């Protein structure tokens, strides 16, 4: 059964937080390329989450 986007465990927000933590750890380890990529992925996932939240609230 596919997950509903805004249900717990759907993954978008959890993945965004995971990539944000990865970016912080990579930044502390002076791995700027990994940190920058992780922040970019986290931003994309947050935008996807917010878009799905708006769409699901309209339905």
Predicted model as a PDB file, atoms N, CA, C, CB and O in Angstrom, pLDDT in the B-factor column:
MODEL        1                                                                  
ATOM      1  N   UNK A   1       0.843  -1.162   0.000  1.00 48.00           N  
ATOM      2  CA  UNK A   1       0.000   0.000   0.000  1.00 48.00           C  
ATOM      3  C   UNK A   1       0.899   1.240   0.000  1.00 48.00           C  
ATOM      4  CB  UNK A   1      -0.965  -0.010   1.218  1.00 48.00           C  
ATOM      5  O   UNK A   1       1.776   1.357   0.856  1.00 48.00           O  
ATOM      6  N   UNK A   2       0.698   2.167  -0.945  1.00 56.00           N  
ATOM      7  CA  UNK A   2       1.537   3.377  -0.986  1.00 56.00           C  
ATOM      8  C   UNK A   2       1.225   4.290   0.197  1.00 56.00           C  
ATOM      9  CB  UNK A   2       1.326   4.142  -2.316  1.00 56.00           C  
ATOM     10  O   UNK A   2       0.099   4.332   0.692  1.00 56.00           O  
ATOM     11  N   UNK A   3       2.237   5.009   0.630  1.00 55.00           N  
ATOM     12  CA  UNK A   3       2.075   5.924   1.766  1.00 55.00           C  
ATOM     13  C   UNK A   3       1.378   7.196   1.317  1.00 55.00           C  
ATOM     14  CB  UNK A   3       3.442   6.259   2.403  1.00 55.00           C  
ATOM     15  O   UNK A   3       1.618   7.688   0.214  1.00 55.00           O  
ATOM     16  N   UNK A   4       0.526   7.721   2.162  1.00 55.00           N  
ATOM     17  CA  UNK A   4      -0.114   9.007   1.911  1.00 55.00           C  
ATOM     18  C   UNK A   4       0.884  10.082   2.320  1.00 55.00           C  
ATOM     19  CB  UNK A   4      -1.481   9.149   2.696  1.00 55.00           C  
ATOM     20  O   UNK A   4       1.477   9.973   3.394  1.00 55.00           O  
ATOM     21  N   UNK A   5       1.096  11.123   1.503  1.00 52.00           N  
ATOM     22  CA  UNK A   5       2.197  12.068   1.735  1.00 52.00           C  
ATOM     23  C   UNK A   5       2.283  12.682   3.117  1.00 52.00           C  
ATOM     24  CB  UNK A   5       2.098  13.149   0.773  1.00 52.00           C  
ATOM     25  O   UNK A   5       3.392  12.874   3.615  1.00 52.00           O  
ATOM     26  N   UNK A   6       1.177  12.999   3.761  1.00 52.00           N  
ATOM     27  CA  UNK A   6       1.252  13.700   5.033  1.00 52.00           C  
ATOM     28  C   UNK A   6       1.026  12.800   6.235  1.00 52.00           C  
ATOM     29  CB  UNK A   6       0.260  14.806   5.052  1.00 52.00           C  
ATOM     30  O   UNK A   6       0.846  13.293   7.348  1.00 52.00           O  
ATOM     31  N   UNK A   7       1.030  11.501   6.032  1.00 54.00           N  
ATOM     32  CA  UNK A   7       0.893  10.570   7.139  1.00 54.00           C  
ATOM     33  C   UNK A   7       2.240  10.342   7.797  1.00 54.00           C  
ATOM     34  CB  UNK A   7       0.295   9.244   6.662  1.00 54.00           C  
ATOM     35  O   UNK A   7       3.271  10.439   7.131  1.00 54.00           O  
ATOM     36  N   UNK A   8       2.258  10.040   9.088  1.00 54.00           N  
ATOM     37  CA  UNK A   8       3.547   9.731   9.740  1.00 54.00           C  
ATOM     38  C   UNK A   8       4.227   8.566   9.043  1.00 54.00           C  
ATOM     39  CB  UNK A   8       3.344   9.404  11.240  1.00 54.00           C  
ATOM     40  O   UNK A   8       3.589   7.569   8.706  1.00 54.00           O  
ATOM     41  N   UNK A   9       5.508   8.700   8.834  1.00 57.00           N  
ATOM     42  CA  UNK A   9       6.259   7.644   8.171  1.00 57.00           C  
ATOM     43  C   UNK A   9       6.284   7.761   6.661  1.00 57.00           C  
ATOM     44  CB  UNK A   9       5.697   6.330   8.544  1.00 57.00           C  
ATOM     45  O   UNK A   9       6.820   6.884   5.984  1.00 57.00           O  
ATOM     46  N   UNK A  10       5.709   8.840   6.113  1.00 60.00           N  
ATOM     47  CA  UNK A  10       5.707   8.984   4.655  1.00 60.00           C  
ATOM     48  C   UNK A  10       7.092   9.308   4.124  1.00 60.00           C  
ATOM     49  CB  UNK A  10       4.726  10.068   4.231  1.00 60.00           C  
ATOM     50  O   UNK A  10       7.406   8.979   2.980  1.00 60.00           O  
ATOM     51  N   UNK A  11       7.927   9.948   4.935  1.00 72.00           N  
ATOM     52  CA  UNK A  11       9.322  10.062   4.585  1.00 72.00           C  
ATOM     53  C   UNK A  11       9.845  11.411   4.151  1.00 72.00           C  
ATOM     54  CB  UNK A  11       9.585   9.151   3.560  1.00 72.00           C  
ATOM     55  O   UNK A  11      11.037  11.668   4.326  1.00 72.00           O  
ATOM     56  N   UNK A  12       9.033  12.286   3.596  1.00 72.00           N  
ATOM     57  CA  UNK A  12       9.576  13.526   3.051  1.00 72.00           C  
ATOM     58  C   UNK A  12      10.212  14.394   4.132  1.00 72.00           C  
ATOM     59  CB  UNK A  12       8.483  14.306   2.343  1.00 72.00           C  
ATOM     60  O   UNK A  12      11.352  14.836   3.987  1.00 72.00           O  
ATOM     61  N   UNK A  13       9.487  14.633   5.196  1.00 75.00           N  
ATOM     62  CA  UNK A  13      10.015  15.494   6.248  1.00 75.00           C  
ATOM     63  C   UNK A  13      11.154  14.813   6.998  1.00 75.00           C  
ATOM     64  CB  UNK A  13       8.906  15.885   7.221  1.00 75.00           C  
ATOM     65  O   UNK A  13      12.128  15.461   7.382  1.00 75.00           O  
ATOM     66  N   UNK A  14      11.026  13.506   7.204  1.00 80.00           N  
ATOM     67  CA  UNK A  14      12.091  12.771   7.884  1.00 80.00           C  
ATOM     68  C   UNK A  14      13.376  12.775   7.064  1.00 80.00           C  
ATOM     69  CB  UNK A  14      11.651  11.333   8.160  1.00 80.00           C  
ATOM     70  O   UNK A  14      14.467  12.929   7.613  1.00 80.00           O  
ATOM     71  N   UNK A  15      13.246  12.606   5.751  1.00 80.00           N  
ATOM     72  CA  UNK A  15      14.425  12.641   4.886  1.00 80.00           C  
ATOM     73  C   UNK A  15      15.058  14.029   4.861  1.00 80.00           C  
ATOM     74  CB  UNK A  15      14.054  12.213   3.467  1.00 80.00           C  
ATOM     75  O   UNK A  15      16.282  14.156   4.838  1.00 80.00           O  
ATOM     76  N   UNK A  16      14.225  15.066   4.865  1.00 80.00           N  
ATOM     77  CA  UNK A  16      14.762  16.426   4.888  1.00 80.00           C  
ATOM     78  C   UNK A  16      15.570  16.660   6.158  1.00 80.00           C  
ATOM     79  CB  UNK A  16      13.625  17.460   4.781  1.00 80.00           C  
ATOM     80  O   UNK A  16      16.653  17.244   6.108  1.00 80.00           O  
ATOM     81  N   UNK A  17      15.051  16.207   7.292  1.00 82.00           N  
ATOM     82  CA  UNK A  17      15.779  16.357   8.543  1.00 82.00           C  
ATOM     83  C   UNK A  17      17.056  15.531   8.550  1.00 82.00           C  
ATOM     84  CB  UNK A  17      14.900  15.960   9.713  1.00 82.00           C  
ATOM     85  O   UNK A  17      18.078  15.968   9.079  1.00 82.00           O  
ATOM     86  N   UNK A  18      17.003  14.340   7.965  1.00 83.00           N  
ATOM     87  CA  UNK A  18      18.189  13.495   7.875  1.00 83.00           C  
ATOM     88  C   UNK A  18      19.281  14.171   7.051  1.00 83.00           C  
ATOM     89  CB  UNK A  18      17.831  12.137   7.264  1.00 83.00           C  
ATOM     90  O   UNK A  18      20.446  14.170   7.450  1.00 83.00           O  
ATOM     91  N   UNK A  19      18.918  14.747   5.907  1.00 83.00           N  
ATOM     92  CA  UNK A  19      19.908  15.417   5.077  1.00 83.00           C  
ATOM     93  C   UNK A  19      20.425  16.690   5.742  1.00 83.00           C  
ATOM     94  CB  UNK A  19      19.314  15.744   3.713  1.00 83.00           C  
ATOM     95  O   UNK A  19      21.579  17.071   5.541  1.00 83.00           O  
ATOM     96  N   UNK A  20      19.576  17.352   6.535  1.00 84.00           N  
ATOM     97  CA  UNK A  20      20.033  18.529   7.264  1.00 84.00           C  
ATOM     98  C   UNK A  20      21.072  18.149   8.317  1.00 84.00           C  
ATOM     99  CB  UNK A  20      18.847  19.243   7.921  1.00 84.00           C  
ATOM    100  O   UNK A  20      22.085  18.832   8.470  1.00 84.00           O  
ATOM    101  N   UNK A  21      20.819  17.062   9.040  1.00 87.00           N  
ATOM    102  CA  UNK A  21      21.793  16.581  10.031  1.00 87.00           C  
ATOM    103  C   UNK A  21      23.074  16.144   9.332  1.00 87.00           C  
ATOM    104  CB  UNK A  21      21.204  15.406  10.860  1.00 87.00           C  
ATOM    105  O   UNK A  21      24.171  16.418   9.820  1.00 87.00           O  
ATOM    106  N   UNK A  22      22.944  15.470   8.197  1.00 85.00           N  
ATOM    107  CA  UNK A  22      24.122  15.062   7.433  1.00 85.00           C  
ATOM    108  C   UNK A  22      24.929  16.280   6.993  1.00 85.00           C  
ATOM    109  CB  UNK A  22      23.708  14.228   6.208  1.00 85.00           C  
ATOM    110  O   UNK A  22      26.159  16.251   7.008  1.00 85.00           O  
ATOM    111  N   UNK A  23      24.241  17.344   6.605  1.00 87.00           N  
ATOM    112  CA  UNK A  23      24.935  18.569   6.189  1.00 87.00           C  
ATOM    113  C   UNK A  23      25.698  19.191   7.350  1.00 87.00           C  
ATOM    114  CB  UNK A  23      23.938  19.583   5.619  1.00 87.00           C  
ATOM    115  O   UNK A  23      26.819  19.670   7.175  1.00 87.00           O  
ATOM    116  N   UNK A  24      25.094  19.185   8.532  1.00 87.00           N  
ATOM    117  CA  UNK A  24      25.779  19.755   9.701  1.00 87.00           C  
ATOM    118  C   UNK A  24      27.018  18.931  10.041  1.00 87.00           C  
ATOM    119  CB  UNK A  24      24.824  19.816  10.922  1.00 87.00           C  
ATOM    120  O   UNK A  24      28.083  19.489  10.305  1.00 87.00           O  
ATOM    121  N   UNK A  25      26.882  17.615  10.037  1.00 89.00           N  
ATOM    122  CA  UNK A  25      28.024  16.751  10.338  1.00 89.00           C  
ATOM    123  C   UNK A  25      29.119  16.912   9.291  1.00 89.00           C  
ATOM    124  CB  UNK A  25      27.582  15.284  10.417  1.00 89.00           C  
ATOM    125  O   UNK A  25      30.300  16.985   9.631  1.00 89.00           O  
ATOM    126  N   UNK A  26      28.729  16.966   8.018  1.00 87.00           N  
ATOM    127  CA  UNK A  26      29.718  17.148   6.955  1.00 87.00           C  
ATOM    128  C   UNK A  26      30.385  18.515   7.053  1.00 87.00           C  
ATOM    129  CB  UNK A  26      29.062  16.983   5.581  1.00 87.00           C  
ATOM    130  O   UNK A  26      31.575  18.645   6.766  1.00 87.00           O  
ATOM    131  N   UNK A  27      29.638  19.520   7.452  1.00 85.00           N  
ATOM    132  CA  UNK A  27      30.218  20.848   7.625  1.00 85.00           C  
ATOM    133  C   UNK A  27      31.237  20.883   8.752  1.00 85.00           C  
ATOM    134  CB  UNK A  27      29.128  21.862   7.891  1.00 85.00           C  
ATOM    135  O   UNK A  27      32.281  21.527   8.645  1.00 85.00           O  
ATOM    136  N   UNK A  28      30.918  20.179   9.840  1.00 88.00           N  
ATOM    137  CA  UNK A  28      31.859  20.109  10.953  1.00 88.00           C  
ATOM    138  C   UNK A  28      33.118  19.344  10.575  1.00 88.00           C  
ATOM    139  CB  UNK A  28      31.201  19.459  12.157  1.00 88.00           C  
ATOM    140  O   UNK A  28      34.196  19.615  11.104  1.00 88.00           O  
ATOM    141  N   UNK A  29      32.983  18.387   9.660  1.00 88.00           N  
ATOM    142  CA  UNK A  29      34.128  17.599   9.217  1.00 88.00           C  
ATOM    143  C   UNK A  29      34.867  18.264   8.053  1.00 88.00           C  
ATOM    144  CB  UNK A  29      33.673  16.206   8.813  1.00 88.00           C  
ATOM    145  O   UNK A  29      35.776  17.675   7.468  1.00 88.00           O  
ATOM    146  N   UNK A  30      34.468  19.493   7.724  1.00 87.00           N  
ATOM    147  CA  UNK A  30      35.093  20.266   6.640  1.00 87.00           C  
ATOM    148  C   UNK A  30      34.914  19.618   5.265  1.00 87.00           C  
ATOM    149  CB  UNK A  30      36.575  20.442   6.922  1.00 87.00           C  
ATOM    150  O   UNK A  30      35.786  19.740   4.405  1.00 87.00           O  
ATOM    151  N   UNK A  31      33.803  18.940   5.058  1.00 87.00           N  
ATOM    152  CA  UNK A  31      33.473  18.359   3.754  1.00 87.00           C  
ATOM    153  C   UNK A  31      32.423  19.252   3.100  1.00 87.00           C  
ATOM    154  CB  UNK A  31      32.954  16.873   3.892  1.00 87.00           C  
ATOM    155  O   UNK A  31      31.237  18.922   3.082  1.00 87.00           O  
ATOM    156  N   UNK A  32      32.867  20.379   2.570  1.00 86.00           N  
ATOM    157  CA  UNK A  32      31.928  21.400   2.092  1.00 86.00           C  
ATOM    158  C   UNK A  32      31.084  20.923   0.905  1.00 86.00           C  
ATOM    159  CB  UNK A  32      32.691  22.651   1.700  1.00 86.00           C  
ATOM    160  O   UNK A  32      29.931  21.332   0.770  1.00 86.00           O  
ATOM    161  N   UNK A  33      31.635  20.078   0.056  1.00 89.00           N  
ATOM    162  CA  UNK A  33      30.851  19.581  -1.085  1.00 89.00           C  
ATOM    163  C   UNK A  33      29.678  18.738  -0.645  1.00 89.00           C  
ATOM    164  CB  UNK A  33      31.728  18.774  -2.017  1.00 89.00           C  
ATOM    165  O   UNK A  33      28.565  18.904  -1.145  1.00 89.00           O  
ATOM    166  N   UNK A  34      29.917  17.835   0.285  1.00 88.00           N  
ATOM    167  CA  UNK A  34      28.856  16.976   0.806  1.00 88.00           C  
ATOM    168  C   UNK A  34      27.845  17.812   1.581  1.00 88.00           C  
ATOM    169  CB  UNK A  34      29.442  15.863   1.706  1.00 88.00           C  
ATOM    170  O   UNK A  34      26.640  17.583   1.477  1.00 88.00           O  
ATOM    171  N   UNK A  35      28.326  18.779   2.355  1.00 88.00           N  
ATOM    172  CA  UNK A  35      27.428  19.631   3.137  1.00 88.00           C  
ATOM    173  C   UNK A  35      26.517  20.449   2.221  1.00 88.00           C  
ATOM    174  CB  UNK A  35      28.238  20.567   4.051  1.00 88.00           C  
ATOM    175  O   UNK A  35      25.316  20.552   2.469  1.00 88.00           O  
ATOM    176  N   UNK A  36      27.082  21.025   1.174  1.00 89.00           N  
ATOM    177  CA  UNK A  36      26.284  21.823   0.245  1.00 89.00           C  
ATOM    178  C   UNK A  36      25.240  20.996  -0.475  1.00 89.00           C  
ATOM    179  CB  UNK A  36      27.177  22.493  -0.762  1.00 89.00           C  
ATOM    180  O   UNK A  36      24.101  21.432  -0.638  1.00 89.00           O  
ATOM    181  N   UNK A  37      25.621  19.807  -0.907  1.00 90.00           N  
ATOM    182  CA  UNK A  37      24.680  18.924  -1.587  1.00 90.00           C  
ATOM    183  C   UNK A  37      23.576  18.475  -0.643  1.00 90.00           C  
ATOM    184  CB  UNK A  37      25.405  17.709  -2.163  1.00 90.00           C  
ATOM    185  O   UNK A  37      22.414  18.398  -1.042  1.00 90.00           O  
ATOM    186  N   UNK A  38      23.922  18.181   0.593  1.00 89.00           N  
ATOM    187  CA  UNK A  38      22.925  17.744   1.567  1.00 89.00           C  
ATOM    188  C   UNK A  38      21.928  18.851   1.869  1.00 89.00           C  
ATOM    189  CB  UNK A  38      23.603  17.289   2.853  1.00 89.00           C  
ATOM    190  O   UNK A  38      20.731  18.591   1.989  1.00 89.00           O  
ATOM    191  N   UNK A  39      22.403  20.065   1.990  1.00 89.00           N  
ATOM    192  CA  UNK A  39      21.493  21.194   2.233  1.00 89.00           C  
ATOM    193  C   UNK A  39      20.569  21.391   1.042  1.00 89.00           C  
ATOM    194  CB  UNK A  39      22.288  22.491   2.511  1.00 89.00           C  
ATOM    195  O   UNK A  39      19.377  21.649   1.215  1.00 89.00           O  
ATOM    196  N   UNK A  40      21.106  21.273  -0.151  1.00 91.00           N  
ATOM    197  CA  UNK A  40      20.284  21.435  -1.360  1.00 91.00           C  
ATOM    198  C   UNK A  40      19.187  20.368  -1.417  1.00 91.00           C  
ATOM    199  CB  UNK A  40      21.168  21.359  -2.629  1.00 91.00           C  
ATOM    200  O   UNK A  40      18.037  20.678  -1.728  1.00 91.00           O  
ATOM    201  N   UNK A  41      19.536  19.124  -1.121  1.00 89.00           N  
ATOM    202  CA  UNK A  41      18.550  18.039  -1.119  1.00 89.00           C  
ATOM    203  C   UNK A  41      17.508  18.273  -0.032  1.00 89.00           C  
ATOM    204  CB  UNK A  41      19.241  16.671  -0.913  1.00 89.00           C  
ATOM    205  O   UNK A  41      16.317  18.061  -0.260  1.00 89.00           O  
ATOM    206  N   UNK A  42      17.945  18.708   1.146  1.00 87.00           N  
ATOM    207  CA  UNK A  42      17.006  18.975   2.237  1.00 87.00           C  
ATOM    208  C   UNK A  42      16.016  20.071   1.848  1.00 87.00           C  
ATOM    209  CB  UNK A  42      17.766  19.376   3.512  1.00 87.00           C  
ATOM    210  O   UNK A  42      14.826  19.959   2.146  1.00 87.00           O  
ATOM    211  N   UNK A  43      16.489  21.123   1.190  1.00 89.00           N  
ATOM    212  CA  UNK A  43      15.601  22.210   0.758  1.00 89.00           C  
ATOM    213  C   UNK A  43      14.565  21.701  -0.241  1.00 89.00           C  
ATOM    214  CB  UNK A  43      16.417  23.359   0.133  1.00 89.00           C  
ATOM    215  O   UNK A  43      13.391  22.061  -0.162  1.00 89.00           O  
ATOM    216  N   UNK A  44      14.998  20.868  -1.174  1.00 90.00           N  
ATOM    217  CA  UNK A  44      14.072  20.317  -2.173  1.00 90.00           C  
ATOM    218  C   UNK A  44      13.005  19.465  -1.498  1.00 90.00           C  
ATOM    219  CB  UNK A  44      14.835  19.478  -3.222  1.00 90.00           C  
ATOM    220  O   UNK A  44      11.827  19.562  -1.842  1.00 90.00           O  
ATOM    221  N   UNK A  45      13.405  18.634  -0.542  1.00 86.00           N  
ATOM    222  CA  UNK A  45      12.449  17.774   0.140  1.00 86.00           C  
ATOM    223  C   UNK A  45      11.455  18.581   0.972  1.00 86.00           C  
ATOM    224  CB  UNK A  45      13.181  16.780   1.025  1.00 86.00           C  
ATOM    225  O   UNK A  45      10.283  18.214   1.057  1.00 86.00           O  
ATOM    226  N   UNK A  46      11.902  19.665   1.583  1.00 85.00           N  
ATOM    227  CA  UNK A  46      10.986  20.521   2.343  1.00 85.00           C  
ATOM    228  C   UNK A  46       9.974  21.173   1.402  1.00 85.00           C  
ATOM    229  CB  UNK A  46      11.772  21.606   3.126  1.00 85.00           C  
ATOM    230  O   UNK A  46       8.791  21.259   1.731  1.00 85.00           O  
ATOM    231  N   UNK A  47      10.425  21.627   0.244  1.00 88.00           N  
ATOM    232  CA  UNK A  47       9.509  22.239  -0.724  1.00 88.00           C  
ATOM    233  C   UNK A  47       8.488  21.216  -1.219  1.00 88.00           C  
ATOM    234  CB  UNK A  47      10.293  22.829  -1.916  1.00 88.00           C  
ATOM    235  O   UNK A  47       7.306  21.533  -1.351  1.00 88.00           O  
ATOM    236  N   UNK A  48       8.938  19.995  -1.492  1.00 86.00           N  
ATOM    237  CA  UNK A  48       8.018  18.931  -1.920  1.00 86.00           C  
ATOM    238  C   UNK A  48       7.005  18.651  -0.820  1.00 86.00           C  
ATOM    239  CB  UNK A  48       8.795  17.636  -2.280  1.00 86.00           C  
ATOM    240  O   UNK A  48       5.812  18.515  -1.093  1.00 86.00           O  
ATOM    241  N   UNK A  49       7.473  18.565   0.421  1.00 84.00           N  
ATOM    242  CA  UNK A  49       6.575  18.326   1.542  1.00 84.00           C  
ATOM    243  C   UNK A  49       5.527  19.432   1.652  1.00 84.00           C  
ATOM    244  CB  UNK A  49       7.370  18.221   2.845  1.00 84.00           C  
ATOM    245  O   UNK A  49       4.339  19.151   1.812  1.00 84.00           O  
ATOM    246  N   UNK A  50       5.964  20.687   1.566  1.00 85.00           N  
ATOM    247  CA  UNK A  50       5.031  21.798   1.673  1.00 85.00           C  
ATOM    248  C   UNK A  50       4.031  21.818   0.522  1.00 85.00           C  
ATOM    249  CB  UNK A  50       5.788  23.108   1.719  1.00 85.00           C  
ATOM    250  O   UNK A  50       2.853  22.111   0.728  1.00 85.00           O  
ATOM    251  N   UNK A  51       4.490  21.509  -0.686  1.00 87.00           N  
ATOM    252  CA  UNK A  51       3.586  21.466  -1.841  1.00 87.00           C  
ATOM    253  C   UNK A  51       2.543  20.374  -1.664  1.00 87.00           C  
ATOM    254  CB  UNK A  51       4.377  21.236  -3.143  1.00 87.00           C  
ATOM    255  O   UNK A  51       1.366  20.590  -1.953  1.00 87.00           O  
ATOM    256  N   UNK A  52       2.958  19.206  -1.194  1.00 84.00           N  
ATOM    257  CA  UNK A  52       1.996  18.131  -0.968  1.00 84.00           C  
ATOM    258  C   UNK A  52       1.040  18.473   0.160  1.00 84.00           C  
ATOM    259  CB  UNK A  52       2.718  16.829  -0.657  1.00 84.00           C  
ATOM    260  O   UNK A  52      -0.121  18.063   0.128  1.00 84.00           O  
ATOM    261  N   UNK A  53       1.497  19.205   1.142  1.00 82.00           N  
ATOM    262  CA  UNK A  53       0.632  19.618   2.235  1.00 82.00           C  
ATOM    263  C   UNK A  53      -0.454  20.561   1.723  1.00 82.00           C  
ATOM    264  CB  UNK A  53       1.451  20.292   3.346  1.00 82.00           C  
ATOM    265  O   UNK A  53      -1.620  20.422   2.094  1.00 82.00           O  
ATOM    266  N   UNK A  54      -0.081  21.516   0.876  1.00 84.00           N  
ATOM    267  CA  UNK A  54      -1.048  22.450   0.314  1.00 84.00           C  
ATOM    268  C   UNK A  54      -2.051  21.726  -0.574  1.00 84.00           C  
ATOM    269  CB  UNK A  54      -0.334  23.543  -0.478  1.00 84.00           C  
ATOM    270  O   UNK A  54      -3.255  21.971  -0.487  1.00 84.00           O  
ATOM    271  N   UNK A  55      -1.554  20.833  -1.430  1.00 84.00           N  
ATOM    272  CA  UNK A  55      -2.444  20.098  -2.334  1.00 84.00           C  
ATOM    273  C   UNK A  55      -3.413  19.224  -1.542  1.00 84.00           C  
ATOM    274  CB  UNK A  55      -1.626  19.231  -3.313  1.00 84.00           C  
ATOM    275  O   UNK A  55      -4.603  19.176  -1.857  1.00 84.00           O  
ATOM    276  N   UNK A  56      -2.918  18.540  -0.527  1.00 81.00           N  
ATOM    277  CA  UNK A  56      -3.803  17.661   0.239  1.00 81.00           C  
ATOM    278  C   UNK A  56      -4.814  18.453   1.069  1.00 81.00           C  
ATOM    279  CB  UNK A  56      -2.980  16.756   1.151  1.00 81.00           C  
ATOM    280  O   UNK A  56      -5.904  17.953   1.345  1.00 81.00           O  
ATOM    281  N   UNK A  57      -4.473  19.674   1.470  1.00 80.00           N  
ATOM    282  CA  UNK A  57      -5.432  20.472   2.222  1.00 80.00           C  
ATOM    283  C   UNK A  57      -6.552  21.014   1.313  1.00 80.00           C  
ATOM    284  CB  UNK A  57      -4.712  21.630   2.923  1.00 80.00           C  
ATOM    285  O   UNK A  57      -7.655  21.301   1.778  1.00 80.00           O  
ATOM    286  N   UNK A  58      -6.251  21.148   0.019  1.00 80.00           N  
ATOM    287  CA  UNK A  58      -7.260  21.624  -0.927  1.00 80.00           C  
ATOM    288  C   UNK A  58      -8.218  20.526  -1.350  1.00 80.00           C  
ATOM    289  CB  UNK A  58      -6.593  22.208  -2.147  1.00 80.00           C  
ATOM    290  O   UNK A  58      -9.328  20.809  -1.800  1.00 80.00           O  
ATOM    291  N   UNK A  59      -7.804  19.286  -1.210  1.00 76.00           N  
ATOM    292  CA  UNK A  59      -8.660  18.165  -1.652  1.00 76.00           C  
ATOM    293  C   UNK A  59      -9.646  17.768  -0.613  1.00 76.00           C  
ATOM    294  CB  UNK A  59      -7.833  16.972  -2.020  1.00 76.00           C  
ATOM    295  O   UNK A  59     -10.433  16.847  -0.830  1.00 76.00           O  
TER     296      UNK A  59                                                      
ENDMDL                                                                          
END                                                                             
